[in-house]
């Protein structure tokens, strides 16, 4: 494992545990050169599948891209990286069950938004605003009004 801080290639594992709700091992590592700590996750790779981009190109699914989007959407929100990892794992499992080797980015985005909508309204709106690429403020406002109306119905 390469240290993300100094690039040194040797470290020691200081803590290892299974993560809640997902099939992964979380490892805390310490660089043998700079002494800084970092976290890695190990996943069982069941199979890879292709993602069909909006322009028709195909790429191998990369969970890091979803995590990056979630980190931006959840910035300054009370959502742990573990919860974001759990969302990605749930999305992966859904894709593996529903689709045969290929899935569109729009389906992935919708699955992520479903999970965020339940978890945190602000993170959901942030993710949706980037993912759906609202053409103007009126589209954005319509999404917010819809969300607020559903929230009022749920509270009654």
C-alpha positions as CSV (number, residue, x, y, z in Angstrom):
1,X,0.0,0.0,0.0
2,X,1.4,3.4,-1.0
3,X,1.2,6.2,1.7
4,X,-1.2,8.9,0.4
5,X,0.9,11.5,2.3
6,X,4.5,10.8,1.3
7,X,4.3,8.0,-1.3
8,X,6.3,5.5,0.7
9,X,5.4,1.9,-0.1
10,X,5.6,0.2,3.3
11,X,3.2,0.5,6.2
12,X,1.8,-1.5,9.1
13,X,-1.8,-2.2,9.9
14,X,-2.7,-0.8,13.3
15,X,-6.4,-1.7,13.3
16,X,-8.6,-4.0,11.2
17,X,-12.3,-4.5,11.5
18,X,-15.4,-5.4,9.5
19,X,-17.6,-2.5,8.6
20,X,-21.2,-2.3,9.6
21,X,-23.8,-3.2,6.9
22,X,-21.3,-3.7,4.1
23,X,-19.0,-6.6,3.1
24,X,-15.7,-4.8,3.6
25,X,-12.7,-4.8,5.9
26,X,-11.7,-1.4,7.2
27,X,-8.0,-1.1,8.0
28,X,-6.1,1.7,9.7
29,X,-2.6,1.9,8.5
30,X,0.5,3.8,9.6
31,X,3.3,4.7,7.2
32,X,6.7,3.4,8.3
33,X,8.4,6.5,6.9
34,X,6.3,9.5,7.8
35,X,4.3,7.9,10.6
36,X,0.9,9.4,9.4
37,X,-2.1,7.2,9.5
38,X,-4.6,6.5,6.7
39,X,-7.6,4.2,6.2
40,X,-8.1,1.6,3.5
41,X,-11.1,-0.6,2.6
42,X,-11.0,-4.1,1.2
43,X,-14.0,-5.3,-0.9
44,X,-14.7,-8.6,-2.5
45,X,-14.9,-8.0,-6.2
46,X,-17.9,-10.0,-7.4
47,X,-17.7,-8.9,-11.0
48,X,-17.2,-5.8,-12.9
49,X,-19.8,-4.2,-15.1
50,X,-19.8,-1.5,-17.7
51,X,-21.3,2.0,-17.2
52,X,-22.9,3.6,-20.3
53,X,-22.2,7.3,-20.3
54,X,-24.7,10.0,-21.5
55,X,-22.7,10.3,-24.8
56,X,-22.8,6.5,-25.4
57,X,-19.2,5.7,-24.3
58,X,-18.7,2.7,-22.0
59,X,-16.4,2.6,-19.0
60,X,-15.8,0.1,-16.2
61,X,-17.8,0.9,-13.1
62,X,-15.7,2.8,-10.6
63,X,-17.1,3.1,-7.1
64,X,-14.6,5.9,-6.3
65,X,-16.5,8.2,-8.8
66,X,-19.7,7.8,-6.8
67,X,-17.8,8.3,-3.5
68,X,-16.3,11.6,-4.9
69,X,-19.8,12.8,-5.8
70,X,-21.2,11.9,-2.4
71,X,-18.3,13.6,-0.6
72,X,-19.1,16.8,-2.5
73,X,-22.9,16.5,-1.9
74,X,-22.4,15.7,1.8
75,X,-19.8,18.4,2.5
76,X,-20.5,20.0,5.9
77,X,-23.3,17.6,6.5
78,X,-23.5,15.1,9.4
79,X,-22.8,12.1,7.2
80,X,-19.8,9.8,7.8
81,X,-17.6,8.4,5.1
82,X,-18.7,5.0,6.3
83,X,-22.4,5.9,5.6
84,X,-21.3,7.1,2.1
85,X,-19.4,3.8,1.5
86,X,-22.6,1.9,2.6
87,X,-24.6,3.9,0.0
88,X,-22.2,2.9,-2.7
89,X,-22.3,-0.7,-1.7
90,X,-26.1,-0.8,-1.6
91,X,-26.1,0.8,-5.1
92,X,-23.6,-1.8,-6.4
93,X,-25.7,-4.6,-5.0
94,X,-28.9,-3.2,-6.6
95,X,-27.1,-2.9,-10.0
96,X,-25.7,-6.4,-9.7
97,X,-29.2,-7.8,-9.0
98,X,-31.2,-5.7,-11.6
99,X,-28.8,-5.3,-14.6
100,X,-26.8,-7.7,-16.7
101,X,-23.3,-6.4,-17.0
102,X,-24.2,-2.9,-18.2
103,X,-26.0,0.0,-16.6
104,X,-26.5,3.7,-17.6
105,X,-25.2,6.6,-15.5
106,X,-28.7,7.8,-15.2
107,X,-29.8,4.6,-13.4
108,X,-26.8,4.9,-11.1
109,X,-27.6,8.5,-10.4
110,X,-31.2,7.7,-9.6
111,X,-30.2,4.9,-7.2
112,X,-27.8,7.3,-5.4
113,X,-30.5,10.0,-5.2
114,X,-33.0,7.5,-3.7
115,X,-30.6,6.7,-0.9
116,X,-29.6,10.4,-0.3
117,X,-33.3,11.6,-0.2
118,X,-33.9,9.3,2.8
119,X,-30.6,10.2,4.5
120,X,-30.3,14.0,4.1
121,X,-32.4,16.6,2.2
122,X,-29.5,19.0,1.7
123,X,-27.1,16.4,0.3
124,X,-29.9,15.1,-1.9
125,X,-30.5,18.6,-3.4
126,X,-26.8,19.1,-3.9
127,X,-26.3,15.8,-5.7
128,X,-29.5,16.2,-7.8
129,X,-28.5,19.7,-8.9
130,X,-25.2,18.4,-10.3
131,X,-26.6,15.1,-11.6
132,X,-29.7,16.4,-13.2
133,X,-27.9,19.4,-14.6
134,X,-30.9,21.8,-14.2
135,X,-31.2,24.1,-17.2
136,X,-32.4,27.0,-15.1
137,X,-33.5,28.1,-11.7
138,X,-37.2,27.2,-12.4
139,X,-36.3,23.5,-12.8
140,X,-34.3,23.6,-9.6
141,X,-37.2,25.4,-7.7
142,X,-39.6,22.8,-9.0
143,X,-37.5,20.0,-7.6
144,X,-37.3,21.8,-4.2
145,X,-41.1,22.4,-4.1
146,X,-41.7,18.7,-4.9
147,X,-39.4,17.7,-2.1
148,X,-41.0,20.2,0.4
149,X,-44.5,19.0,-0.5
150,X,-43.6,15.4,0.0
151,X,-42.0,16.4,3.4
152,X,-45.3,18.1,4.4
153,X,-47.3,15.1,3.5
154,X,-45.0,12.8,5.5
155,X,-45.3,15.0,8.6
156,X,-49.1,15.0,8.6
